[in-house]
Amino acid sequence: MCGISGIIGRLDENNRAALARMSKAMIHRGPDGHGSWTSTPDARGWGVMLDHRRLSILDLSSAGAQPMVDDTTGHVISFNGEIYNYVALRKSLESEGQSFRSSGDTAVMLRALGLHGLEAVGLLRGMFAFASWDPQQRRLLLARDQLGIKPLYIAQSSNPNTTWSLIFASELRALLASGLLGTPRLDPQAVASSVWNGFVVGPCTAVQGVELLAPGHYAEFDGAGRKISEQDFWRIPGESPKPTMDEATLASILEEGMKLHLASDVPLAVFLSGGIDSSAMANLAQLTADAPVHTFTLAFEDQQFNEAPFAKQTAAAIGTQHHEVMLSEQRFVDSLDDALDSLDQPTFDGLNAYFISRAIREAGFTVALSGTGGDELFGGYPTYRDLPILQQWCHRGRAFPRKWQAKAAALLTWPLRQSSHPVPPQTRWAKLPDMVDRSEDLLALYQMAYALFLPGFQDELLAPDFAGAVVDGLPDAMRRRLMAETAGRTAVSAISVMEQRLFLGERLLRDNDAASMASSLEQRVPLVDHVLFESVDALSDRARYQPLGRKNMLRRIGLRGLDPALFERPKTGFVMPFDRWIRRGLKDAMDRTMRDPQAIAPTGLNPAAVERLWRAFLDGAPGMYWSRVWSIYAFVRWCHRNGVYA
């Protein structure tokens, strides 16, 4: 796990200085080493410059340093991530007569790319984002892993007279630090997306002109920075394959994946919340690992949110060496600026990952495993149950015009909408008429279910030029991808794809990457693995999901040997007591921002609507959850902290 960056442009001091600024902005991603490499110039004096910040995980020697040049092919790579099947790839290459100086995964990956080209990208199993330069053809290859665990941001110059044509980095803020983007501007799609979702849905980013490379995608550029090809090397199939997987085979695939994820030359820990997913990962790690497994849990003074006692019981049952980290309200408030600064794009999530990651790193660990991804694979969220039921309800009433159905739903929710508060309830129940109106389009229904605000109030929150920038909270490119990847699937299977691509891919993975790397900690997610996804996707819906919300197959495979009674409690999720903290320790700082028109207006939001929202929350208006005000505050703060305005 590292930080990568690069420039295609004139090989002059200005671009070298820009690359140095990008590298410095990501020192937290790689405090163990730094390297840079410059190609030979072409006739115009142009070429590629690559930079690498190293967090040493495998092959801690200088032979694992990057950017790495392959002695055999001449190819060069700057790589962020881990290739879990590198041992098998190495043996395959050795059978072809190849040999290696480094014992790590980077050298294997680089040789495979040099010998087999684009075909080799599809052979990689892991989490990765990389830039590989072919000196013979003078081509740069950029690629990102199948499920989007590792990010890669790209900007191309639209000015034919500029001295650069392409820049890229592991973090958006590194591109901002380059100074090459001129005066950065907020992308209207990103503002509208953030208000709808609480985060920015790719491929757009918060900054105009910067895109996030899609998961499972590669792009090739020539020596002048012109895109010459791009393609998905892996996609979720539009129609779920016919059931071919049995539980025993799936168990062996999951166990094999865990063994691969445990490969490390440095100390390794496991996030443990006490829920099904993290407990399954801790249990499988303990059953598989050669060394003692250390587990970490975040504890809170507020017992309503404190899962630490459950995690402690689970750790004792598994037999791990357990650590409990207390996060008090005062410690949270005192550390909030650093925590928010860790987030690379505007988001209302990620802070829990920041605090547990910092604690694990301070305890001397460099790698941590997480249970992220289990709900998306096995149907753990309420959406799997609620949305198909709503669709069925609307379908049974199809004899009545859809507008009548929406009116009936509006009558049901009428008491919620009758309020003396300046903002009506912004809950899923209050959104029922809008959900009924979208019931024939499962993607639109899904998005409405997750929307932070009712459509009418979203329009009030957004400045006039930003309203309508996205449809149902999604950029066109993401909507097209999801429509293709869910076509022909059952409703519950389609929802799984949406959860995989949106909630997991665009929120959890991105936030966790930024938050953990802020503490120089590599987070691995064994349940987010394209080989495992393909295997689970080959199960029947009944075996995979039923009964909904239970994740029974993951329980049987991952929790074997443990008392099932340990996990018979309502699902809570890994959350913090934000509501109370916002009303107490965070209130003054948020109040200054949320009531300040000069702070709100430059971010593409309507100051009057934001102030009404904040006042409604403080007054205890019904259906006004903390996430609504926190998402706005976090977005506004990010804009000011990074100097990006509308």
HUGIDA-V845849 format. One record per pair of residues at least 24 apart in sequence whose C-alpha atoms are under 8 Angstrom apart, sorted by sequence separation. I is the first residue (numbers start at 1). J is the second residue. D is the distance in Angstrom with one decimal. If there is no record, write none. Layout:
BEGIN
i = [I & I]
j = [J & J]
d = [D & D]
END
This chain:
BEGIN
i = [3 & 29 & 30 & 31 & 32 & 184 & 269 & 270 & 271 & 272 & 273 & 409 & 430 & 448 & 29 & 30 & 268 & 269 & 270 & 271 & 272 & 273 & 295 & 299 & 301 & 408 & 427 & 447 & 3 & 27 & 29 & 30 & 52 & 83 & 258 & 259 & 268 & 269 & 270 & 271 & 294 & 295 & 296 & 297 & 298 & 299 & 300 & 301 & 406 & 407 & 426 & 427 & 447 & 2 & 3 & 11 & 26 & 51 & 52 & 79 & 258 & 262 & 269 & 293 & 294 & 295 & 296 & 297 & 298 & 299 & 300 & 301 & 406 & 409 & 426 & 1 & 2 & 23 & 50 & 292 & 293 & 294 & 295 & 296 & 297 & 298 & 299 & 300 & 301 & 327 & 405 & 406 & 426 & 444 & 1 & 23 & 255 & 259 & 292 & 294 & 296 & 298 & 11 & 19 & 23 & 35 & 36 & 37 & 258 & 259 & 406 & 35 & 36 & 325 & 405 & 406 & 19 & 33 & 34 & 35 & 286 & 405 & 16 & 77 & 255 & 274 & 286 & 603 & 10 & 11 & 76 & 273 & 274 & 286 & 325 & 402 & 403 & 10 & 11 & 75 & 273 & 279 & 283 & 402 & 583 & 10 & 11 & 75 & 274 & 275 & 282 & 600 & 603 & 9 & 10 & 11 & 70 & 273 & 274 & 599 & 8 & 9 & 11 & 63 & 64 & 68 & 73 & 86 & 172 & 273 & 274 & 282 & 8 & 9 & 63 & 64 & 68 & 72 & 75 & 85 & 272 & 443 & 594 & 8 & 64 & 70 & 74 & 85 & 274 & 443 & 593 & 7 & 8 & 70 & 73 & 83 & 84 & 85 & 129 & 599 & 603 & 604 & 6 & 7 & 64 & 73 & 83 & 84 & 394 & 603 & 604 & 6 & 7 & 59 & 64 & 83 & 590 & 602 & 603 & 6 & 59 & 82 & 83 & 582 & 602 & 5 & 6 & 58 & 59 & 81 & 82 & 83 & 391 & 394 & 4 & 5 & 58 & 81 & 82 & 390 & 579 & 4 & 5 & 58 & 81 & 579 & 4 & 80 & 81 & 391 & 493 & 578 & 3 & 4 & 79 & 80 & 390 & 391 & 442 & 446 & 492 & 2 & 3 & 79 & 80 & 2 & 3 & 79 & 2 & 78 & 79 & 1 & 2 & 77 & 78 & 156 & 1 & 77 & 78 & 155 & 156 & 1 & 77 & 155 & 387 & 443 & 1 & 76 & 77 & 154 & 155 & 75 & 76 & 153 & 154 & 298 & 75 & 76 & 153 & 154 & 298 & 387 & 75 & 153 & 154 & 165 & 166 & 297 & 387 & 74 & 75 & 152 & 153 & 165 & 296 & 74 & 151 & 152 & 165 & 151 & 383 & 296 & 148 & 383 & 148 & 147 & 148 & 81 & 144 & 146 & 147 & 156 & 80 & 143 & 144 & 145 & 146 & 144 & 145 & 146 & 144 & 145 & 5 & 143 & 144 & 4 & 143 & 144 & 4 & 143 & 3 & 4 & 142 & 143 & 2 & 3 & 141 & 142 & 2 & 141 & 142 & 1 & 2 & 141 & 1 & 140 & 141 & 1 & 139 & 140 & 139 & 140 & 139 & 140 & 138 & 139 & 138 & 271 & 146 & 146 & 281 & 146 & 281 & 80 & 281 & 269 & 280 & 278 & 279 & 278 & 277 & 278 & 277 & 39 & 269 & 277 & 267 & 268 & 271 & 277 & 267 & 268 & 269 & 270 & 271 & 272 & 277 & 266 & 267 & 268 & 269 & 270 & 271 & 272 & 266 & 267 & 268 & 269 & 270 & 271 & 266 & 268 & 264 & 388 & 388 & 385 & 384 & 122 & 384 & 121 & 122 & 383 & 384 & 379 & 379 & 378 & 377 & 376 & 376 & 376 & 377 & 376 & 4 & 373 & 376 & 373 & 372 & 466 & 206 & 205 & 206 & 463 & 462 & 463 & 462 & 463 & 461 & 462 & 26 & 200 & 461 & 199 & 200 & 460 & 461 & 22 & 199 & 200 & 25 & 26 & 198 & 199 & 461 & 15 & 25 & 198 & 199 & 460 & 461 & 198 & 23 & 22 & 25 & 194 & 373 & 10 & 21 & 22 & 194 & 368 & 370 & 372 & 374 & 9 & 10 & 22 & 366 & 367 & 368 & 369 & 370 & 371 & 373 & 9 & 22 & 366 & 367 & 368 & 369 & 370 & 371 & 372 & 373 & 8 & 9 & 21 & 22 & 365 & 366 & 367 & 368 & 369 & 370 & 371 & 372 & 377 & 7 & 8 & 9 & 21 & 367 & 369 & 7 & 8 & 20 & 349 & 350 & 353 & 354 & 357 & 358 & 361 & 7 & 8 & 18 & 19 & 349 & 353 & 357 & 361 & 377 & 7 & 18 & 347 & 361 & 6 & 7 & 18 & 350 & 354 & 358 & 360 & 5 & 6 & 18 & 349 & 350 & 353 & 354 & 357 & 5 & 6 & 353 & 358 & 385 & 5 & 347 & 351 & 354 & 357 & 384 & 4 & 5 & 350 & 354 & 379 & 384 & 3 & 4 & 378 & 379 & 3 & 344 & 378 & 382 & 3 & 343 & 380 & 381 & 379 & 380 & 344 & 379 & 380 & 173 & 343 & 378 & 379 & 380 & 172 & 342 & 343 & 379 & 171 & 172 & 342 & 378 & 48 & 85 & 378 & 452 & 453 & 47 & 84 & 339 & 342 & 375 & 378 & 452 & 46 & 47 & 84 & 46 & 84 & 374 & 423 & 422 & 423 & 422 & 423 & 422 & 421 & 425 & 427 & 424 & 425 & 426 & 427 & 423 & 424 & 425 & 426 & 424 & 425 & 426 & 421 & 60 & 58 & 59 & 57 & 58 & 57 & 58 & 57 & 8 & 9 & 8 & 9 & 8 & 352 & 352 & 352 & 318 & 281 & 317 & 238 & 239 & 238 & 239 & 237 & 238 & 239 & 240 & 236 & 237 & 238 & 239 & 240 & 235 & 238 & 239 & 238 & 314 & 329 & 333 & 197 & 240 & 313 & 333 & 197 & 198 & 196 & 197 & 330 & 196 & 310 & 329 & 195 & 196 & 195 & 236 & 196 & 195 & 261 & 261 & 195 & 195 & 258 & 257 & 192 & 305 & 191 & 204 & 305 & 203 & 305 & 201 & 202 & 192 & 201 & 203 & 280 & 284 & 191 & 192 & 203 & 257 & 280 & 283 & 284 & 302 & 192 & 196 & 197 & 202 & 283 & 300 & 188 & 189 & 192 & 193 & 196 & 201 & 277 & 280 & 281 & 188 & 192 & 254 & 276 & 280 & 253 & 276 & 279 & 280 & 348 & 189 & 193 & 279 & 188 & 189 & 192 & 193 & 193 & 250 & 253 & 348 & 276 & 348 & 347 & 250 & 189 & 250 & 348 & 347 & 348 & 346 & 347 & 346 & 245 & 245 & 276 & 275 & 346 & 245 & 246 & 274 & 345 & 346 & 244 & 245 & 340 & 243 & 244 & 241 & 242 & 243 & 275 & 240 & 241 & 242 & 243 & 341 & 240 & 242 & 275 & 201 & 273 & 202 & 201 & 200 & 247 & 251 & 199 & 199 & 57 & 57 & 147 & 149 & 148 & 147 & 150 & 151 & 149 & 150 & 148 & 149 & 150 & 149 & 149 & 147 & 147 & 147 & 146 & 126 & 125 & 125 & 125 & 191 & 191 & 188 & 186 & 198 & 198 & 195 & 194 & 195 & 207 & 194 & 186 & 188 & 184 & 185 & 186 & 187 & 184 & 185 & 186 & 183 & 184 & 185 & 55 & 173 & 29 & 28 & 29 & 31 & 28 & 29 & 30 & 28 & 29 & 28 & 1]
j = [27 & 53 & 54 & 55 & 56 & 208 & 293 & 294 & 295 & 296 & 297 & 433 & 454 & 472 & 54 & 55 & 293 & 294 & 295 & 296 & 297 & 298 & 320 & 324 & 326 & 433 & 452 & 472 & 29 & 53 & 55 & 56 & 78 & 109 & 284 & 285 & 294 & 295 & 296 & 297 & 320 & 321 & 322 & 323 & 324 & 325 & 326 & 327 & 432 & 433 & 452 & 453 & 473 & 29 & 30 & 38 & 53 & 78 & 79 & 106 & 285 & 289 & 296 & 320 & 321 & 322 & 323 & 324 & 325 & 326 & 327 & 328 & 433 & 436 & 453 & 29 & 30 & 51 & 78 & 320 & 321 & 322 & 323 & 324 & 325 & 326 & 327 & 328 & 329 & 355 & 433 & 434 & 454 & 472 & 30 & 52 & 284 & 288 & 321 & 323 & 325 & 327 & 41 & 49 & 53 & 65 & 66 & 67 & 288 & 289 & 436 & 66 & 67 & 356 & 436 & 437 & 51 & 65 & 66 & 67 & 318 & 437 & 49 & 110 & 288 & 307 & 319 & 636 & 44 & 45 & 110 & 307 & 308 & 320 & 359 & 436 & 437 & 45 & 46 & 110 & 308 & 314 & 318 & 437 & 618 & 46 & 47 & 111 & 310 & 311 & 318 & 636 & 639 & 46 & 47 & 48 & 107 & 310 & 311 & 636 & 46 & 47 & 49 & 101 & 102 & 106 & 111 & 124 & 210 & 311 & 312 & 320 & 47 & 48 & 102 & 103 & 107 & 111 & 114 & 124 & 311 & 482 & 633 & 48 & 104 & 110 & 114 & 125 & 314 & 483 & 633 & 48 & 49 & 111 & 114 & 124 & 125 & 126 & 170 & 640 & 644 & 645 & 48 & 49 & 106 & 115 & 125 & 126 & 436 & 645 & 646 & 49 & 50 & 102 & 107 & 126 & 633 & 645 & 646 & 50 & 103 & 126 & 127 & 626 & 646 & 50 & 51 & 103 & 104 & 126 & 127 & 128 & 436 & 439 & 50 & 51 & 104 & 127 & 128 & 436 & 625 & 51 & 52 & 105 & 128 & 626 & 52 & 128 & 129 & 439 & 541 & 626 & 52 & 53 & 128 & 129 & 439 & 440 & 491 & 495 & 541 & 52 & 53 & 129 & 130 & 53 & 54 & 130 & 54 & 130 & 131 & 54 & 55 & 130 & 131 & 209 & 55 & 131 & 132 & 209 & 210 & 56 & 132 & 210 & 442 & 498 & 57 & 132 & 133 & 210 & 211 & 132 & 133 & 210 & 211 & 355 & 133 & 134 & 211 & 212 & 356 & 445 & 134 & 212 & 213 & 224 & 225 & 356 & 446 & 134 & 135 & 212 & 213 & 225 & 356 & 135 & 212 & 213 & 226 & 213 & 446 & 360 & 214 & 449 & 215 & 215 & 216 & 150 & 213 & 215 & 216 & 225 & 150 & 213 & 214 & 215 & 216 & 215 & 216 & 217 & 216 & 217 & 78 & 216 & 217 & 78 & 217 & 218 & 79 & 218 & 79 & 80 & 218 & 219 & 79 & 80 & 218 & 219 & 80 & 219 & 220 & 80 & 81 & 220 & 81 & 220 & 221 & 82 & 220 & 221 & 221 & 222 & 222 & 223 & 222 & 223 & 223 & 356 & 233 & 234 & 369 & 235 & 370 & 170 & 371 & 360 & 371 & 370 & 371 & 371 & 371 & 372 & 372 & 135 & 365 & 373 & 364 & 365 & 368 & 374 & 365 & 366 & 367 & 368 & 369 & 370 & 375 & 365 & 366 & 367 & 368 & 369 & 370 & 371 & 366 & 367 & 368 & 369 & 370 & 371 & 367 & 369 & 367 & 491 & 492 & 492 & 492 & 233 & 495 & 233 & 234 & 495 & 496 & 492 & 496 & 496 & 496 & 496 & 497 & 499 & 500 & 500 & 130 & 500 & 504 & 504 & 508 & 604 & 345 & 345 & 346 & 604 & 604 & 605 & 605 & 606 & 605 & 606 & 171 & 345 & 606 & 345 & 346 & 606 & 607 & 169 & 346 & 347 & 173 & 174 & 346 & 347 & 609 & 164 & 174 & 347 & 348 & 609 & 610 & 348 & 174 & 174 & 177 & 346 & 525 & 163 & 174 & 175 & 347 & 521 & 523 & 525 & 527 & 163 & 164 & 176 & 520 & 521 & 522 & 523 & 524 & 525 & 527 & 164 & 177 & 521 & 522 & 523 & 524 & 525 & 526 & 527 & 528 & 164 & 165 & 177 & 178 & 521 & 522 & 523 & 524 & 525 & 526 & 527 & 528 & 533 & 164 & 165 & 166 & 178 & 524 & 526 & 165 & 166 & 178 & 507 & 508 & 511 & 512 & 515 & 516 & 519 & 166 & 167 & 177 & 178 & 508 & 512 & 516 & 520 & 536 & 167 & 178 & 507 & 521 & 167 & 168 & 179 & 511 & 515 & 519 & 521 & 167 & 168 & 180 & 511 & 512 & 515 & 516 & 519 & 168 & 169 & 516 & 521 & 548 & 169 & 511 & 515 & 518 & 521 & 548 & 169 & 170 & 515 & 519 & 544 & 549 & 169 & 170 & 544 & 545 & 170 & 511 & 545 & 549 & 171 & 511 & 548 & 549 & 548 & 549 & 514 & 549 & 550 & 344 & 514 & 549 & 550 & 551 & 344 & 514 & 515 & 551 & 344 & 345 & 515 & 551 & 223 & 260 & 553 & 627 & 628 & 223 & 260 & 515 & 518 & 551 & 554 & 628 & 223 & 224 & 261 & 224 & 263 & 554 & 612 & 612 & 613 & 613 & 616 & 616 & 616 & 621 & 623 & 621 & 622 & 623 & 624 & 621 & 622 & 623 & 624 & 623 & 624 & 625 & 621 & 265 & 264 & 265 & 264 & 265 & 265 & 266 & 266 & 223 & 224 & 224 & 225 & 225 & 574 & 575 & 576 & 562 & 526 & 562 & 484 & 485 & 485 & 486 & 485 & 486 & 487 & 488 & 485 & 486 & 487 & 488 & 489 & 485 & 488 & 489 & 489 & 566 & 581 & 585 & 450 & 493 & 566 & 586 & 451 & 452 & 451 & 452 & 585 & 452 & 566 & 585 & 452 & 453 & 453 & 497 & 458 & 458 & 524 & 526 & 461 & 462 & 526 & 526 & 462 & 575 & 462 & 475 & 576 & 475 & 577 & 474 & 475 & 466 & 475 & 477 & 554 & 558 & 466 & 467 & 478 & 532 & 555 & 558 & 559 & 577 & 468 & 472 & 473 & 478 & 559 & 576 & 465 & 466 & 469 & 470 & 473 & 478 & 554 & 557 & 558 & 466 & 470 & 532 & 554 & 558 & 532 & 555 & 558 & 559 & 627 & 469 & 473 & 559 & 469 & 470 & 473 & 474 & 475 & 532 & 535 & 630 & 559 & 631 & 631 & 535 & 475 & 536 & 634 & 634 & 635 & 634 & 635 & 635 & 535 & 536 & 567 & 567 & 638 & 538 & 539 & 567 & 638 & 639 & 538 & 539 & 634 & 538 & 539 & 537 & 538 & 539 & 571 & 537 & 538 & 539 & 540 & 638 & 538 & 540 & 573 & 502 & 574 & 506 & 506 & 506 & 553 & 557 & 506 & 507 & 366 & 367 & 501 & 505 & 505 & 505 & 509 & 510 & 509 & 510 & 509 & 510 & 513 & 513 & 528 & 528 & 529 & 530 & 530 & 529 & 529 & 530 & 531 & 603 & 604 & 604 & 603 & 631 & 632 & 631 & 631 & 632 & 644 & 635 & 644 & 646 & 643 & 644 & 645 & 646 & 644 & 645 & 646 & 644 & 645 & 646 & 520 & 642 & 517 & 517 & 518 & 520 & 518 & 519 & 520 & 519 & 520 & 520 & 522]
d = [7.7 & 6.5 & 4.0 & 6.1 & 6.2 & 7.0 & 6.4 & 6.3 & 5.9 & 5.6 & 5.7 & 5.0 & 7.9 & 7.0 & 7.2 & 4.3 & 7.5 & 4.9 & 4.7 & 5.2 & 5.3 & 7.4 & 6.3 & 6.5 & 7.6 & 7.9 & 7.7 & 6.1 & 5.3 & 6.4 & 6.6 & 7.9 & 6.0 & 7.8 & 7.0 & 7.8 & 7.4 & 5.7 & 6.3 & 6.4 & 5.6 & 6.2 & 6.0 & 6.4 & 6.1 & 5.7 & 5.8 & 7.6 & 7.9 & 7.0 & 6.9 & 7.6 & 6.9 & 5.2 & 6.1 & 7.9 & 7.2 & 6.8 & 7.6 & 7.3 & 6.6 & 7.0 & 7.4 & 5.3 & 4.6 & 4.8 & 4.8 & 5.0 & 4.9 & 4.6 & 5.5 & 6.2 & 4.7 & 7.4 & 5.3 & 7.4 & 5.1 & 6.8 & 6.7 & 6.9 & 6.2 & 5.7 & 6.1 & 5.8 & 6.0 & 6.0 & 6.0 & 6.2 & 8.0 & 7.9 & 8.0 & 7.2 & 6.0 & 6.0 & 7.7 & 7.3 & 7.0 & 6.4 & 7.2 & 7.4 & 7.2 & 6.7 & 7.0 & 7.8 & 6.9 & 7.4 & 7.5 & 6.3 & 7.5 & 7.4 & 5.6 & 5.8 & 6.1 & 7.5 & 6.9 & 5.9 & 7.3 & 7.6 & 7.6 & 6.1 & 7.1 & 7.9 & 7.8 & 6.5 & 7.8 & 6.6 & 7.6 & 6.3 & 7.8 & 6.2 & 7.3 & 6.4 & 7.3 & 7.0 & 7.0 & 7.7 & 7.1 & 5.7 & 5.6 & 7.1 & 7.0 & 7.0 & 5.8 & 6.7 & 7.2 & 4.2 & 6.2 & 7.9 & 5.3 & 7.7 & 7.6 & 6.6 & 6.6 & 5.1 & 6.4 & 7.5 & 7.4 & 7.8 & 3.9 & 7.4 & 7.3 & 5.7 & 7.6 & 6.9 & 6.0 & 7.9 & 7.2 & 7.9 & 8.0 & 5.5 & 7.6 & 8.0 & 5.7 & 6.5 & 5.2 & 7.8 & 7.6 & 7.8 & 5.9 & 7.0 & 6.3 & 7.9 & 6.9 & 4.5 & 6.5 & 6.8 & 7.7 & 5.7 & 6.3 & 7.7 & 7.3 & 5.7 & 6.5 & 6.7 & 5.6 & 6.4 & 5.8 & 7.3 & 7.8 & 8.0 & 7.9 & 7.6 & 7.2 & 5.3 & 7.2 & 7.1 & 5.7 & 5.1 & 7.0 & 5.3 & 5.5 & 5.4 & 6.8 & 6.9 & 7.6 & 4.5 & 6.8 & 5.5 & 5.5 & 4.4 & 5.7 & 5.7 & 6.5 & 7.6 & 5.7 & 6.1 & 5.9 & 7.7 & 5.0 & 7.6 & 5.5 & 7.2 & 8.0 & 6.9 & 7.6 & 5.2 & 5.4 & 5.3 & 6.1 & 7.6 & 7.6 & 5.8 & 6.6 & 7.4 & 4.4 & 5.2 & 4.8 & 5.6 & 6.6 & 5.6 & 7.2 & 6.7 & 5.9 & 6.4 & 7.1 & 5.3 & 7.3 & 7.1 & 7.6 & 7.6 & 7.8 & 7.2 & 4.9 & 6.1 & 6.0 & 5.5 & 6.9 & 4.3 & 5.0 & 5.7 & 6.5 & 7.3 & 5.3 & 7.0 & 5.4 & 7.2 & 5.8 & 5.7 & 6.6 & 5.9 & 7.6 & 7.6 & 4.4 & 4.6 & 8.0 & 7.6 & 7.4 & 5.5 & 6.4 & 5.6 & 6.4 & 6.9 & 5.1 & 6.7 & 5.3 & 7.9 & 5.7 & 6.9 & 5.7 & 6.3 & 6.1 & 7.4 & 5.0 & 4.6 & 7.0 & 6.9 & 5.5 & 7.3 & 7.2 & 7.3 & 6.4 & 5.9 & 6.2 & 5.2 & 7.6 & 6.7 & 7.0 & 5.7 & 7.6 & 7.4 & 7.6 & 7.1 & 7.2 & 8.0 & 4.4 & 5.4 & 7.1 & 6.9 & 6.9 & 5.1 & 6.4 & 7.8 & 7.5 & 7.6 & 7.1 & 5.7 & 3.7 & 5.6 & 5.1 & 7.4 & 5.7 & 7.5 & 7.9 & 7.4 & 5.9 & 6.1 & 5.8 & 6.6 & 6.5 & 4.2 & 7.8 & 6.4 & 5.5 & 6.5 & 7.3 & 6.0 & 7.0 & 5.4 & 4.8 & 5.9 & 6.4 & 5.0 & 6.6 & 4.6 & 4.3 & 5.6 & 6.6 & 6.6 & 6.6 & 5.1 & 5.6 & 6.4 & 4.6 & 7.4 & 6.1 & 5.8 & 5.3 & 7.9 & 8.0 & 6.0 & 7.5 & 7.4 & 7.2 & 7.9 & 5.9 & 7.5 & 7.5 & 6.1 & 7.6 & 4.1 & 4.7 & 7.4 & 7.0 & 7.6 & 6.6 & 7.8 & 7.4 & 5.7 & 6.6 & 5.6 & 5.1 & 6.3 & 6.2 & 5.0 & 6.0 & 7.6 & 7.8 & 7.4 & 6.0 & 4.7 & 4.5 & 4.5 & 5.2 & 8.0 & 6.5 & 6.6 & 5.5 & 6.3 & 6.1 & 7.3 & 7.4 & 7.7 & 8.0 & 6.4 & 7.2 & 7.9 & 5.6 & 6.0 & 6.5 & 7.4 & 7.1 & 7.5 & 7.7 & 7.9 & 6.8 & 8.0 & 6.6 & 5.6 & 7.8 & 5.6 & 7.6 & 5.6 & 7.5 & 7.8 & 7.4 & 6.9 & 7.9 & 6.7 & 6.7 & 7.7 & 7.4 & 5.3 & 6.2 & 5.0 & 4.6 & 5.3 & 5.6 & 5.6 & 7.6 & 7.4 & 5.1 & 7.8 & 6.8 & 6.9 & 7.8 & 7.7 & 5.9 & 7.2 & 7.3 & 6.6 & 7.9 & 4.4 & 5.3 & 7.7 & 5.5 & 5.7 & 6.7 & 6.1 & 6.4 & 5.6 & 7.2 & 4.5 & 6.7 & 7.4 & 7.5 & 5.5 & 7.5 & 6.3 & 7.4 & 7.2 & 6.8 & 6.1 & 6.2 & 5.7 & 6.2 & 8.0 & 7.1 & 5.7 & 6.2 & 5.8 & 6.2 & 6.3 & 5.3 & 3.9 & 5.6 & 5.0 & 4.7 & 5.0 & 4.8 & 5.2 & 7.3 & 6.6 & 5.6 & 6.0 & 5.7 & 5.8 & 5.2 & 7.5 & 6.1 & 5.9 & 6.1 & 5.9 & 7.4 & 6.6 & 7.3 & 7.2 & 7.1 & 5.9 & 7.1 & 5.5 & 7.3 & 7.3 & 7.7 & 5.1 & 7.9 & 7.6 & 7.3 & 8.0 & 7.6 & 7.4 & 7.3 & 6.5 & 5.7 & 6.5 & 7.7 & 6.4 & 7.8 & 5.9 & 5.2 & 7.2 & 7.1 & 4.5 & 4.5 & 7.8 & 6.1 & 5.7 & 6.7 & 6.5 & 5.0 & 4.5 & 5.3 & 8.0 & 7.5 & 5.5 & 7.1 & 6.9 & 6.0 & 5.9 & 5.7 & 6.4 & 5.4 & 6.6 & 6.4 & 7.8 & 6.6 & 4.0 & 7.7 & 7.0 & 7.5 & 6.5 & 7.0 & 5.5 & 6.6 & 6.3 & 7.6 & 7.8 & 7.9 & 7.4 & 5.5 & 5.8 & 5.4 & 5.6 & 7.7 & 5.5 & 7.0 & 7.9 & 6.6 & 6.8 & 6.1 & 6.1 & 4.2 & 6.0 & 5.7 & 6.5 & 6.3 & 5.6 & 8.0 & 7.8 & 6.2 & 6.3 & 6.2 & 6.1 & 6.5 & 6.4 & 7.2 & 5.5 & 5.3 & 7.3 & 7.0 & 7.8 & 7.7 & 7.5 & 6.0 & 5.4 & 7.6 & 5.5 & 7.6 & 7.5 & 6.2 & 7.4 & 7.5 & 6.5 & 7.2 & 7.8 & 7.8 & 6.8 & 6.1 & 6.2 & 7.6 & 6.2 & 6.3 & 6.2 & 7.4 & 5.6 & 7.9 & 5.7 & 5.5 & 7.5 & 7.8 & 7.7 & 4.2 & 6.0 & 7.6 & 5.9 & 7.9 & 6.2 & 7.4 & 5.8 & 7.0 & 5.8 & 5.3 & 5.6 & 7.8 & 5.9 & 7.0 & 7.0 & 6.8 & 7.4 & 5.8 & 7.5 & 7.1 & 7.1 & 7.3 & 7.7 & 6.6 & 5.6 & 7.3 & 4.0 & 6.8 & 5.6 & 5.0 & 6.2 & 7.6 & 5.6 & 7.8 & 5.0 & 4.9 & 5.9 & 7.6 & 6.3 & 5.1 & 6.9 & 7.0 & 6.6 & 6.4 & 6.9 & 7.5 & 7.7 & 6.7 & 5.6 & 7.0 & 5.1 & 6.2 & 7.3 & 5.7 & 7.6 & 7.3 & 7.2 & 6.5 & 7.7 & 7.8 & 7.2 & 6.9 & 7.0 & 6.4 & 7.9 & 7.9 & 6.2 & 6.5 & 7.1 & 7.0 & 8.0 & 7.3 & 6.4 & 7.6 & 6.3 & 6.6 & 7.3 & 6.4 & 7.1 & 7.1 & 7.4 & 6.1 & 7.1 & 6.7 & 7.0 & 7.8 & 7.1 & 6.6 & 7.8 & 7.2 & 7.5 & 7.8 & 6.6 & 6.9 & 6.4 & 7.7 & 7.8 & 7.4 & 6.2 & 6.8 & 5.4 & 7.8 & 7.8 & 7.9 & 6.8 & 5.3 & 6.4 & 6.7 & 8.0 & 4.2 & 6.8 & 6.8 & 7.8 & 5.2 & 7.1 & 5.1 & 4.9 & 7.2 & 6.0 & 5.7 & 6.8 & 6.5 & 7.9 & 7.9 & 7.9 & 6.3 & 8.0 & 4.6 & 6.6 & 6.6 & 6.8 & 7.2 & 6.1 & 6.5 & 7.7 & 6.5 & 6.6 & 5.0 & 6.6 & 7.4 & 6.9 & 6.9 & 5.8 & 5.4 & 7.1 & 8.0 & 7.4 & 7.9 & 5.5 & 5.2 & 7.7 & 4.8 & 6.4 & 6.9 & 6.2 & 4.8 & 7.6 & 6.4 & 5.5 & 7.7 & 5.0 & 7.9 & 7.1 & 7.5 & 7.7 & 7.5 & 6.8 & 6.8 & 5.8 & 7.4 & 7.5 & 5.8 & 7.8 & 6.7 & 7.6 & 7.9 & 7.7 & 7.2 & 6.0 & 6.9 & 7.8 & 7.0 & 5.6 & 7.4 & 7.5 & 7.0 & 7.1 & 7.6 & 7.8 & 7.1 & 7.2 & 6.7 & 6.3 & 6.9 & 7.5 & 7.4 & 7.6 & 7.9 & 6.8 & 7.8 & 7.5 & 5.4 & 7.9 & 7.6 & 7.9 & 7.2 & 7.2 & 7.6 & 5.9 & 7.7 & 7.6 & 5.5 & 5.2 & 7.5 & 5.5 & 5.3 & 4.8 & 8.0 & 7.2 & 5.6 & 7.2 & 7.7 & 5.2 & 6.5 & 6.6 & 7.2 & 5.5 & 7.9 & 6.7 & 6.6 & 5.4 & 5.5 & 5.8]
END
